Amino acid sequence: MNEEMKRIEAAKQMGEARQQSNSTNLTGEQIFYRSCNTCHPSGKKGMGPRLDEVNEHYPEDAQLGAFIRKGKGMMPPQAKDDLNDDELKNVVAYVRTLSESLKESAKK
């Protein structure tokens, strides 16, 4: 490998390491309480709607993730700079669990 190729590879590895160091990799619950709970307190109606029917409205994880990324109305978008892909998966999973929990509580 010539010197130029070595420099390119080293720069690429540094960039990847820098990107990884910027990631917080928060759990879904941590992200929810940081970013969502103000408007959806514990998944219940607040300034935003209840989240008990989120699984019916967004049956696919990709749909729910796209909605979270885009935002709607007062709900701000969650860009990759705010929420990396792993964190987005984590919050999608947590919101799904929260939704099911709310539905179970409503049955009682």
N, C-alpha and C positions, 0 to 999 in steps of 0.2 A: 504494500500500500504506500503510495507516494505521500509526501508531506502535506500537500493540499488536501488530499482525501482524509488524512488523519485529523487535520484541523476541522474539516467539515463534520466529521463524525464526533469529535470532541464537543463542538458547538451544539450539535444536535442533542447529545447526551446532557449537556449543561441545561439546555432549554427544557428538556423533559424533567430533569431533577428540579428545576425552578418551578415548573408548573405543579409538580407533585407537592412541593413544599408550601405552595399557596392553598392547597386543599385542606379543608378542616375535617372532611369526612364525618360530619355530624350524623347522629342517628336520626331516624324519622321523627321520633318524639321530640328531640332537641330542636330540630328545624321547625316543627309545628309550633312549639311554644315560643320560639324566637320570631317566627314570621307570620303565623296564621291565627294563633290563639286570641289575639286582641279582637279580631272581628268574628271569630268562630270559637267562643270560649268553651273549651273542652268538647268541641264539635257541635255545640248547641247554637241556637240563633242568637246573634248579637247584631253587629252592624252588617254582618254577612248571614247567609242562610244556614240552617241546620245542615249537617253533613250526612244525615242518616240515609239519604237516597243517592249518594254519590256513586255507589257501585252500579246502580241501575242506569244512571245518566251516562256514566263512563265505564262500560263493562271491560274495556281493554286498558291495560296499564299505559300503553302508548297514547291513548286518547286522554286519559287523566293527566299524564305527564305533559302533553302538548298544551292542555288547558292551563296547567300551572305555569308553564313557560310563558304563555301568551298573556295570561291575566284576563280580566273582564271587568268593566265598570270601575268600581273603586278598588278592586283587587289588583294589586300591582303585578306586572310580569316578573318572573324569576329567571333572569338571564343566566347563562353559564358562568358569568363572572360572580354572580350571587350564590348560585347553587350548582355544583358540578354534577355530572351525570350520575355518579354513585349516590350523592345526596338526594337527587331527584328520585331515584329508585327507592331510597329509604323513606322519603316522605310519602310517596305514593303508597307504599306498603303500609305505613302507619295510618294514613287516612282511610285506607280500606278496612283495617282492623278497627279503627275508631268508628267507622260507619256501621259495621256489624254490631259492635258493642252498643251503640245508640239504639239500633233496632231491637236488640234483645231487651234492653232496659225498658223500651216502650211497650213491650209485650207484657211485662210484669205488672 
